Amino acid sequence: MTQPILSARGIVHNFGEGPSAVQVLKNIDIDILPAEVLLLVGPSGSGKTTLVHILGHLLRPTAGKITICGKSTETLDEDRLAELRLQHFGFIFQAHNLFPMLTATENVMVALDLMGVEKDVARVRAHELLGSVGLGHRVDAFPSELSIGQKQRVAIARALAADPEILIADEPTAALDSENGLKAMELLQALARHSRRAVVIVTHDFRIFQFANRVLHLEDGRIVDKPPESSHTFGAGSAS
């Protein structure tokens, strides 16, 4: 049986305290497996983004336990958590979060700099990463010179800088048309299959369901046995 990269058990999260506290996650159990594309779907307010922030150790749960590669993370201090995020996770955001005054290469080098990689080595590595996502010909381009799809690829290259076991993407296709969304998902799927990474995606985009190994549906802070419609294919309809 395949061992999970990450396991979360009994995850609860509250916003606020006392009588006014709002419980947004209610006893969530989840395993993230190597080489899989896992989609987290559900209506707005269901807890999807909160859950991936907790899985990615950007946010501590109110209760529950997370293990990565069999090691518990609940007692780690903030410095150790930062090291853990750099080592195990790559994050891809809908807005790309690229620095407008830096080239594609320099945007990737920012992540490598955080890891203490020497500048000349980081530049070579950044070029390799950009080449791996099909942007070897755009290494010196600024974000303003790139299409939305190309910006997303720079963000993916940057997320790969530390060679993480888990990529977490929040609505990565929401701003993309069908063609570019298809290309982005083909790339993420290939990264999962060929490098044994797990790719966890929060999405409202029915077009990308065909790329998933698993789809988990959240509703009112719980994972429910309610698979979304599977008849939607990429290019049919639009993201919501």
ChimeraX commands (.cxc) that place a marker at each C-alpha (Angstrom):
marker #1 position 0.00,0.00,0.00 radius 0.5
marker #1 position 1.30,3.46,-0.91 radius 0.5
marker #1 position 2.36,5.45,2.11 radius 0.5
marker #1 position 1.04,9.03,2.23 radius 0.5
marker #1 position 3.41,11.97,2.09 radius 0.5
marker #1 position 1.12,13.85,4.45 radius 0.5
marker #1 position -1.59,12.65,6.81 radius 0.5
marker #1 position -4.01,14.89,8.69 radius 0.5
marker #1 position -6.31,13.56,11.39 radius 0.5
marker #1 position -9.11,15.24,13.30 radius 0.5
marker #1 position -8.44,18.69,11.86 radius 0.5
marker #1 position -10.64,21.34,13.42 radius 0.5
marker #1 position -10.31,25.06,12.89 radius 0.5
marker #1 position -12.16,27.95,14.49 radius 0.5
marker #1 position -12.07,31.62,13.63 radius 0.5
marker #1 position -12.56,33.71,16.75 radius 0.5
marker #1 position -12.92,32.61,20.34 radius 0.5
marker #1 position -15.61,32.00,22.90 radius 0.5
marker #1 position -19.33,32.21,22.04 radius 0.5
marker #1 position -18.61,34.11,18.82 radius 0.5
marker #1 position -16.20,31.48,17.46 radius 0.5
marker #1 position -17.04,30.06,14.03 radius 0.5
marker #1 position -15.97,26.49,13.30 radius 0.5
marker #1 position -14.91,26.33,9.65 radius 0.5
marker #1 position -13.35,22.85,9.66 radius 0.5
marker #1 position -14.95,19.94,11.51 radius 0.5
marker #1 position -12.91,16.81,12.17 radius 0.5
marker #1 position -11.22,16.49,8.78 radius 0.5
marker #1 position -9.19,13.36,7.98 radius 0.5
marker #1 position -7.11,13.41,4.79 radius 0.5
marker #1 position -4.11,11.63,3.26 radius 0.5
marker #1 position -2.02,13.07,0.42 radius 0.5
marker #1 position -0.35,10.41,-1.72 radius 0.5
marker #1 position 2.69,10.53,-3.98 radius 0.5
marker #1 position 2.09,11.08,-7.71 radius 0.5
marker #1 position -1.56,12.07,-7.35 radius 0.5
marker #1 position -3.56,15.09,-8.41 radius 0.5
marker #1 position -6.06,15.76,-5.62 radius 0.5
marker #1 position -8.85,18.30,-6.11 radius 0.5
marker #1 position -10.62,20.01,-3.21 radius 0.5
marker #1 position -13.98,21.35,-4.31 radius 0.5
marker #1 position -17.08,22.76,-2.72 radius 0.5
marker #1 position -19.11,25.95,-2.42 radius 0.5
marker #1 position -17.61,29.23,-1.26 radius 0.5
marker #1 position -17.24,29.23,2.50 radius 0.5
marker #1 position -16.94,25.45,2.74 radius 0.5
marker #1 position -13.41,25.63,4.18 radius 0.5
marker #1 position -11.29,24.67,1.16 radius 0.5
marker #1 position -8.75,27.46,1.37 radius 0.5
marker #1 position -8.50,27.20,5.15 radius 0.5
marker #1 position -7.84,23.47,4.79 radius 0.5
marker #1 position -5.01,23.86,2.27 radius 0.5
marker #1 position -3.47,26.62,4.36 radius 0.5
marker #1 position -3.42,24.19,7.28 radius 0.5
marker #1 position -2.10,21.31,5.14 radius 0.5
marker #1 position 0.62,23.62,3.84 radius 0.5
marker #1 position 1.46,24.79,7.39 radius 0.5
marker #1 position 0.61,28.39,6.62 radius 0.5
marker #1 position -1.99,28.19,9.40 radius 0.5
marker #1 position -2.11,26.10,12.56 radius 0.5
marker #1 position -5.28,24.10,13.20 radius 0.5
marker #1 position -7.30,24.64,16.37 radius 0.5
marker #1 position -7.15,20.89,16.94 radius 0.5
marker #1 position -5.85,17.84,15.13 radius 0.5
marker #1 position -2.55,16.33,14.05 radius 0.5
marker #1 position -0.53,16.45,10.82 radius 0.5
marker #1 position 2.38,14.19,9.94 radius 0.5
marker #1 position 4.75,14.62,6.99 radius 0.5
marker #1 position 6.74,11.57,5.92 radius 0.5
marker #1 position 5.65,9.99,9.19 radius 0.5
marker #1 position 6.87,12.85,11.43 radius 0.5
marker #1 position 4.46,14.95,13.49 radius 0.5
marker #1 position 4.60,18.73,12.97 radius 0.5
marker #1 position 2.39,19.94,15.81 radius 0.5
marker #1 position 5.22,20.83,18.21 radius 0.5
marker #1 position 7.36,22.77,15.70 radius 0.5
marker #1 position 7.99,26.44,16.39 radius 0.5
marker #1 position 7.57,29.13,13.72 radius 0.5
marker #1 position 11.17,28.94,12.52 radius 0.5
marker #1 position 10.99,25.18,12.08 radius 0.5
marker #1 position 7.64,25.50,10.32 radius 0.5
marker #1 position 9.18,27.97,7.87 radius 0.5
marker #1 position 11.97,25.48,7.15 radius 0.5
marker #1 position 9.41,22.72,6.71 radius 0.5
marker #1 position 7.41,24.79,4.21 radius 0.5
marker #1 position 10.53,25.49,2.16 radius 0.5
marker #1 position 11.56,21.84,2.19 radius 0.5
marker #1 position 8.27,20.07,1.52 radius 0.5
marker #1 position 5.85,22.51,-0.17 radius 0.5
marker #1 position 5.55,24.60,-3.28 radius 0.5
marker #1 position 2.70,27.11,-3.50 radius 0.5
marker #1 position 0.96,28.34,-6.65 radius 0.5
marker #1 position -1.53,31.17,-6.30 radius 0.5
marker #1 position -4.27,32.39,-8.64 radius 0.5
marker #1 position -2.74,35.89,-8.78 radius 0.5
marker #1 position 0.74,34.45,-9.56 radius 0.5
marker #1 position 2.34,36.90,-7.06 radius 0.5
marker #1 position 5.25,37.68,-9.37 radius 0.5
marker #1 position 7.48,40.68,-8.70 radius 0.5
marker #1 position 6.80,43.08,-11.62 radius 0.5
marker #1 position 10.31,44.60,-11.64 radius 0.5
marker #1 position 12.04,41.20,-11.83 radius 0.5
marker #1 position 12.49,39.00,-14.89 radius 0.5
marker #1 position 11.11,35.47,-15.04 radius 0.5
marker #1 position 14.54,34.17,-14.05 radius 0.5
marker #1 position 14.83,36.58,-11.14 radius 0.5
marker #1 position 11.36,35.70,-9.89 radius 0.5
marker #1 position 12.39,32.06,-9.66 radius 0.5
marker #1 position 15.73,33.03,-8.13 radius 0.5
marker #1 position 13.90,34.71,-5.23 radius 0.5
marker #1 position 12.77,31.29,-4.02 radius 0.5
marker #1 position 16.26,29.86,-4.45 radius 0.5
marker #1 position 17.75,32.78,-2.54 radius 0.5
marker #1 position 15.50,31.95,0.41 radius 0.5
marker #1 position 17.10,28.51,0.39 radius 0.5
marker #1 position 20.59,30.02,0.53 radius 0.5
marker #1 position 21.54,28.99,-3.01 radius 0.5
marker #1 position 24.51,30.93,-4.44 radius 0.5
marker #1 position 23.49,33.48,-7.06 radius 0.5
marker #1 position 25.29,31.95,-10.06 radius 0.5
marker #1 position 24.01,28.48,-9.19 radius 0.5
marker #1 position 20.50,29.88,-8.64 radius 0.5
marker #1 position 20.49,31.50,-12.09 radius 0.5
marker #1 position 21.40,28.22,-13.78 radius 0.5
marker #1 position 18.77,26.37,-11.75 radius 0.5
marker #1 position 16.14,29.01,-12.55 radius 0.5
marker #1 position 16.85,28.61,-16.26 radius 0.5
marker #1 position 16.48,24.84,-15.92 radius 0.5
marker #1 position 13.17,25.20,-14.10 radius 0.5
marker #1 position 11.80,27.68,-16.64 radius 0.5
marker #1 position 12.87,25.35,-19.42 radius 0.5
marker #1 position 11.04,22.48,-17.73 radius 0.5
marker #1 position 7.77,24.44,-17.89 radius 0.5
marker #1 position 8.25,25.47,-21.51 radius 0.5
marker #1 position 9.62,28.97,-20.94 radius 0.5
marker #1 position 13.26,28.50,-21.86 radius 0.5
marker #1 position 12.82,31.19,-24.52 radius 0.5
marker #1 position 11.36,33.73,-22.05 radius 0.5
marker #1 position 13.86,33.65,-19.21 radius 0.5
marker #1 position 14.63,37.40,-19.49 radius 0.5
marker #1 position 11.03,38.56,-19.91 radius 0.5
marker #1 position 9.33,40.73,-17.30 radius 0.5
marker #1 position 5.83,39.77,-16.08 radius 0.5
marker #1 position 4.31,42.62,-18.12 radius 0.5
marker #1 position 5.73,40.97,-21.24 radius 0.5
marker #1 position 4.21,37.57,-20.49 radius 0.5
marker #1 position 0.74,36.21,-21.16 radius 0.5
marker #1 position -1.41,35.08,-18.23 radius 0.5
marker #1 position -0.62,31.47,-19.05 radius 0.5
marker #1 position 3.11,32.20,-19.14 radius 0.5
marker #1 position 2.92,34.00,-15.79 radius 0.5
marker #1 position 1.29,30.91,-14.34 radius 0.5
marker #1 position 4.17,28.80,-15.67 radius 0.5
marker #1 position 6.71,31.11,-14.02 radius 0.5
marker #1 position 4.78,30.67,-10.77 radius 0.5
marker #1 position 4.91,26.88,-11.21 radius 0.5
marker #1 position 8.67,27.02,-11.90 radius 0.5
marker #1 position 9.16,29.09,-8.75 radius 0.5
marker #1 position 7.09,26.61,-6.72 radius 0.5
marker #1 position 9.41,23.82,-7.91 radius 0.5
marker #1 position 12.56,25.61,-6.72 radius 0.5
marker #1 position 13.03,23.50,-3.58 radius 0.5
marker #1 position 12.01,20.27,-5.35 radius 0.5
marker #1 position 9.05,19.87,-2.97 radius 0.5
marker #1 position 7.07,16.69,-2.46 radius 0.5
marker #1 position 3.75,18.58,-2.42 radius 0.5
marker #1 position 2.52,21.35,-4.71 radius 0.5
marker #1 position -0.49,23.31,-3.43 radius 0.5
marker #1 position -2.39,25.39,-5.97 radius 0.5
marker #1 position -5.28,27.73,-5.15 radius 0.5
marker #1 position -7.56,28.20,-8.19 radius 0.5
marker #1 position -4.66,27.88,-10.68 radius 0.5
marker #1 position -6.92,27.91,-13.76 radius 0.5
marker #1 position -9.50,30.49,-12.69 radius 0.5
marker #1 position -7.95,33.32,-14.70 radius 0.5
marker #1 position -7.03,31.16,-17.69 radius 0.5
marker #1 position -8.95,30.43,-20.87 radius 0.5
marker #1 position -9.60,26.82,-21.85 radius 0.5
marker #1 position -6.41,26.39,-23.89 radius 0.5
marker #1 position -4.08,27.80,-21.26 radius 0.5
marker #1 position -5.95,26.06,-18.47 radius 0.5
marker #1 position -5.52,22.77,-20.30 radius 0.5
marker #1 position -1.79,23.38,-20.71 radius 0.5
marker #1 position -1.37,24.30,-17.04 radius 0.5
marker #1 position -3.17,21.16,-15.89 radius 0.5
marker #1 position -1.25,18.94,-18.31 radius 0.5
marker #1 position 1.94,20.34,-16.81 radius 0.5
marker #1 position 0.80,19.81,-13.21 radius 0.5
marker #1 position -0.38,16.30,-14.04 radius 0.5
marker #1 position 2.98,15.49,-15.65 radius 0.5
marker #1 position 4.81,16.80,-12.58 radius 0.5
marker #1 position 2.75,14.47,-10.41 radius 0.5
marker #1 position 3.23,11.42,-12.61 radius 0.5
marker #1 position 6.89,11.75,-13.50 radius 0.5
marker #1 position 8.39,13.16,-10.30 radius 0.5
marker #1 position 6.11,11.43,-7.77 radius 0.5
marker #1 position 4.97,14.77,-6.38 radius 0.5
marker #1 position 1.49,15.25,-4.97 radius 0.5
marker #1 position -0.48,18.13,-6.45 radius 0.5
marker #1 position -3.33,19.49,-4.31 radius 0.5
marker #1 position -5.65,21.94,-6.05 radius 0.5
marker #1 position -8.46,24.08,-4.67 radius 0.5
marker #1 position -10.84,24.77,-7.53 radius 0.5
marker #1 position -14.31,25.71,-8.70 radius 0.5
marker #1 position -13.34,24.80,-12.27 radius 0.5
marker #1 position -15.29,21.78,-13.52 radius 0.5
marker #1 position -13.11,21.73,-16.64 radius 0.5
marker #1 position -10.16,20.24,-14.78 radius 0.5
marker #1 position -11.87,17.29,-13.13 radius 0.5
marker #1 position -10.60,14.93,-15.82 radius 0.5
marker #1 position -7.04,15.46,-14.54 radius 0.5
marker #1 position -7.77,14.35,-10.97 radius 0.5
marker #1 position -6.89,11.07,-9.36 radius 0.5
marker #1 position -9.23,11.99,-6.50 radius 0.5
marker #1 position -11.83,14.67,-5.86 radius 0.5
marker #1 position -12.80,15.55,-2.28 radius 0.5
marker #1 position -15.93,17.61,-1.78 radius 0.5
marker #1 position -16.12,19.95,1.22 radius 0.5
marker #1 position -19.41,21.21,2.53 radius 0.5
marker #1 position -19.91,23.15,5.77 radius 0.5
marker #1 position -16.40,22.28,6.90 radius 0.5
marker #1 position -16.68,18.53,6.35 radius 0.5
marker #1 position -15.62,16.13,3.62 radius 0.5
marker #1 position -18.83,14.66,2.27 radius 0.5
marker #1 position -19.55,11.69,0.05 radius 0.5
marker #1 position -20.91,13.78,-2.77 radius 0.5
marker #1 position -18.82,13.47,-5.94 radius 0.5
marker #1 position -19.20,16.49,-8.22 radius 0.5
marker #1 position -20.55,16.20,-11.73 radius 0.5
marker #1 position -18.09,14.26,-13.87 radius 0.5
marker #1 position -19.68,15.00,-17.23 radius 0.5
marker #1 position -17.95,18.38,-17.55 radius 0.5
marker #1 position -14.85,18.32,-19.70 radius 0.5
marker #1 position -12.14,20.84,-20.25 radius 0.5
marker #1 position -13.29,23.46,-22.71 radius 0.5
marker #1 position -16.97,22.93,-21.99 radius 0.5
marker #1 position -18.41,25.91,-20.19 radius 0.5
marker #1 position -16.32,28.27,-18.14 radius 0.5
marker #1 position -14.77,28.54,-14.72 radius 0.5
marker #1 position -17.00,29.76,-11.94 radius 0.5
marker link #1:1,2 radius 0.2
marker link #1:2,3 radius 0.2
marker link #1:3,4 radius 0.2
marker link #1:4,5 radius 0.2
marker link #1:5,6 radius 0.2
marker link #1:6,7 radius 0.2
marker link #1:7,8 radius 0.2
marker link #1:8,9 radius 0.2
marker link #1:9,10 radius 0.2
marker link #1:10,11 radius 0.2
marker link #1:11,12 radius 0.2
marker link #1:12,13 radius 0.2
marker link #1:13,14 radius 0.2
marker link #1:14,15 radius 0.2
marker link #1:15,16 radius 0.2
marker link #1:16,17 radius 0.2
marker link #1:17,18 radius 0.2
marker link #1:18,19 radius 0.2
marker link #1:19,20 radius 0.2
marker link #1:20,21 radius 0.2
marker link #1:21,22 radius 0.2
marker link #1:22,23 radius 0.2
marker link #1:23,24 radius 0.2
marker link #1:24,25 radius 0.2
marker link #1:25,26 radius 0.2
marker link #1:26,27 radius 0.2
marker link #1:27,28 radius 0.2
marker link #1:28,29 radius 0.2
marker link #1:29,30 radius 0.2
marker link #1:30,31 radius 0.2
marker link #1:31,32 radius 0.2
marker link #1:32,33 radius 0.2
marker link #1:33,34 radius 0.2
marker link #1:34,35 radius 0.2
marker link #1:35,36 radius 0.2
marker link #1:36,37 radius 0.2
marker link #1:37,38 radius 0.2
marker link #1:38,39 radius 0.2
marker link #1:39,40 radius 0.2
marker link #1:40,41 radius 0.2
marker link #1:41,42 radius 0.2
marker link #1:42,43 radius 0.2
marker link #1:43,44 radius 0.2
marker link #1:44,45 radius 0.2
marker link #1:45,46 radius 0.2
marker link #1:46,47 radius 0.2
marker link #1:47,48 radius 0.2
marker link #1:48,49 radius 0.2
marker link #1:49,50 radius 0.2
marker link #1:50,51 radius 0.2
marker link #1:51,52 radius 0.2
marker link #1:52,53 radius 0.2
marker link #1:53,54 radius 0.2
marker link #1:54,55 radius 0.2
marker link #1:55,56 radius 0.2
marker link #1:56,57 radius 0.2
marker link #1:57,58 radius 0.2
marker link #1:58,59 radius 0.2
marker link #1:59,60 radius 0.2
marker link #1:60,61 radius 0.2
marker link #1:61,62 radius 0.2
marker link #1:62,63 radius 0.2
marker link #1:63,64 radius 0.2
marker link #1:64,65 radius 0.2
marker link #1:65,66 radius 0.2
marker link #1:66,67 radius 0.2
marker link #1:67,68 radius 0.2
marker link #1:68,69 radius 0.2
marker link #1:69,70 radius 0.2
marker link #1:70,71 radius 0.2
marker link #1:71,72 radius 0.2
marker link #1:72,73 radius 0.2
marker link #1:73,74 radius 0.2
marker link #1:74,75 radius 0.2
marker link #1:75,76 radius 0.2
marker link #1:76,77 radius 0.2
marker link #1:77,78 radius 0.2
marker link #1:78,79 radius 0.2
marker link #1:79,80 radius 0.2
marker link #1:80,81 radius 0.2
marker link #1:81,82 radius 0.2
marker link #1:82,83 radius 0.2
marker link #1:83,84 radius 0.2
marker link #1:84,85 radius 0.2
marker link #1:85,86 radius 0.2
marker link #1:86,87 radius 0.2
marker link #1:87,88 radius 0.2
marker link #1:88,89 radius 0.2
marker link #1:89,90 radius 0.2
marker link #1:90,91 radius 0.2
marker link #1:91,92 radius 0.2
marker link #1:92,93 radius 0.2
marker link #1:93,94 radius 0.2
marker link #1:94,95 radius 0.2
marker link #1:95,96 radius 0.2
marker link #1:96,97 radius 0.2
marker link #1:97,98 radius 0.2
marker link #1:98,99 radius 0.2
marker link #1:99,100 radius 0.2
marker link #1:100,101 radius 0.2
marker link #1:101,102 radius 0.2
marker link #1:102,103 radius 0.2
marker link #1:103,104 radius 0.2
marker link #1:104,105 radius 0.2
marker link #1:105,106 radius 0.2
marker link #1:106,107 radius 0.2
marker link #1:107,108 radius 0.2
marker link #1:108,109 radius 0.2
marker link #1:109,110 radius 0.2
marker link #1:110,111 radius 0.2
marker link #1:111,112 radius 0.2
marker link #1:112,113 radius 0.2
marker link #1:113,114 radius 0.2
marker link #1:114,115 radius 0.2
marker link #1:115,116 radius 0.2
marker link #1:116,117 radius 0.2
marker link #1:117,118 radius 0.2
marker link #1:118,119 radius 0.2
marker link #1:119,120 radius 0.2
marker link #1:120,121 radius 0.2
marker link #1:121,122 radius 0.2
marker link #1:122,123 radius 0.2
marker link #1:123,124 radius 0.2
marker link #1:124,125 radius 0.2
marker link #1:125,126 radius 0.2
marker link #1:126,127 radius 0.2
marker link #1:127,128 radius 0.2
marker link #1:128,129 radius 0.2
marker link #1:129,130 radius 0.2
marker link #1:130,131 radius 0.2
marker link #1:131,132 radius 0.2
marker link #1:132,133 radius 0.2
marker link #1:133,134 radius 0.2
marker link #1:134,135 radius 0.2
marker link #1:135,136 radius 0.2
marker link #1:136,137 radius 0.2
marker link #1:137,138 radius 0.2
marker link #1:138,139 radius 0.2
marker link #1:139,140 radius 0.2
marker link #1:140,141 radius 0.2
marker link #1:141,142 radius 0.2
marker link #1:142,143 radius 0.2
marker link #1:143,144 radius 0.2
marker link #1:144,145 radius 0.2
marker link #1:145,146 radius 0.2
marker link #1:146,147 radius 0.2
marker link #1:147,148 radius 0.2
marker link #1:148,149 radius 0.2
marker link #1:149,150 radius 0.2
marker link #1:150,151 radius 0.2
marker link #1:151,152 radius 0.2
marker link #1:152,153 radius 0.2
marker link #1:153,154 radius 0.2
marker link #1:154,155 radius 0.2
marker link #1:155,156 radius 0.2
marker link #1:156,157 radius 0.2
marker link #1:157,158 radius 0.2
marker link #1:158,159 radius 0.2
marker link #1:159,160 radius 0.2
marker link #1:160,161 radius 0.2
marker link #1:161,162 radius 0.2
marker link #1:162,163 radius 0.2
marker link #1:163,164 radius 0.2
marker link #1:164,165 radius 0.2
marker link #1:165,166 radius 0.2
marker link #1:166,167 radius 0.2
marker link #1:167,168 radius 0.2
marker link #1:168,169 radius 0.2
marker link #1:169,170 radius 0.2
marker link #1:170,171 radius 0.2
marker link #1:171,172 radius 0.2
marker link #1:172,173 radius 0.2
marker link #1:173,174 radius 0.2
marker link #1:174,175 radius 0.2
marker link #1:175,176 radius 0.2
marker link #1:176,177 radius 0.2
marker link #1:177,178 radius 0.2
marker link #1:178,179 radius 0.2
marker link #1:179,180 radius 0.2
marker link #1:180,181 radius 0.2
marker link #1:181,182 radius 0.2
marker link #1:182,183 radius 0.2
marker link #1:183,184 radius 0.2
marker link #1:184,185 radius 0.2
marker link #1:185,186 radius 0.2
marker link #1:186,187 radius 0.2
marker link #1:187,188 radius 0.2
marker link #1:188,189 radius 0.2
marker link #1:189,190 radius 0.2
marker link #1:190,191 radius 0.2
marker link #1:191,192 radius 0.2
marker link #1:192,193 radius 0.2
marker link #1:193,194 radius 0.2
marker link #1:194,195 radius 0.2
marker link #1:195,196 radius 0.2
marker link #1:196,197 radius 0.2
marker link #1:197,198 radius 0.2
marker link #1:198,199 radius 0.2
marker link #1:199,200 radius 0.2
marker link #1:200,201 radius 0.2
marker link #1:201,202 radius 0.2
marker link #1:202,203 radius 0.2
marker link #1:203,204 radius 0.2
marker link #1:204,205 radius 0.2
marker link #1:205,206 radius 0.2
marker link #1:206,207 radius 0.2
marker link #1:207,208 radius 0.2
marker link #1:208,209 radius 0.2
marker link #1:209,210 radius 0.2
marker link #1:210,211 radius 0.2
marker link #1:211,212 radius 0.2
marker link #1:212,213 radius 0.2
marker link #1:213,214 radius 0.2
marker link #1:214,215 radius 0.2
marker link #1:215,216 radius 0.2
marker link #1:216,217 radius 0.2
marker link #1:217,218 radius 0.2
marker link #1:218,219 radius 0.2
marker link #1:219,220 radius 0.2
marker link #1:220,221 radius 0.2
marker link #1:221,222 radius 0.2
marker link #1:222,223 radius 0.2
marker link #1:223,224 radius 0.2
marker link #1:224,225 radius 0.2
marker link #1:225,226 radius 0.2
marker link #1:226,227 radius 0.2
marker link #1:227,228 radius 0.2
marker link #1:228,229 radius 0.2
marker link #1:229,230 radius 0.2
marker link #1:230,231 radius 0.2
marker link #1:231,232 radius 0.2
marker link #1:232,233 radius 0.2
marker link #1:233,234 radius 0.2
marker link #1:234,235 radius 0.2
marker link #1:235,236 radius 0.2
marker link #1:236,237 radius 0.2
marker link #1:237,238 radius 0.2
marker link #1:238,239 radius 0.2
marker link #1:239,240 radius 0.2
view
